[in-house]
Amino acid sequence: MTTITVPPSTDRIWYDIVTGKVTYQFDFIAAKILMGRLRVKVRHNPGPGVIRSGARELWEVFDKNVRMPSVQKDMKKIWDRRVR
């Protein structure tokens, strides 16, 4: 099976996910938990530094776990939406 790559940490998609501009139903439980925390954090302080650090944190959790089947499913969701 081919491993689907994680978009670069600087890709706009991470910012869009953290700010809620785009939403996904993630399969990866760590991403679900992290997104719950990040949504609250960004809602209370939507400054660029908070968004940037949240986007980086989300990217890191996916990048570190890219070989996990649930992460692969989530990356497919992200890439499929980006291609449209």
Secondary structure, DSSP 8 states (H G I E B T S, - for coil): --------TTSHHHHHHHHTSS----S-HHHHHHHHHHHHHHHH---HHHHHHHHHHHHHHHHHTTTSHHHHHHHHHHHHHHH-
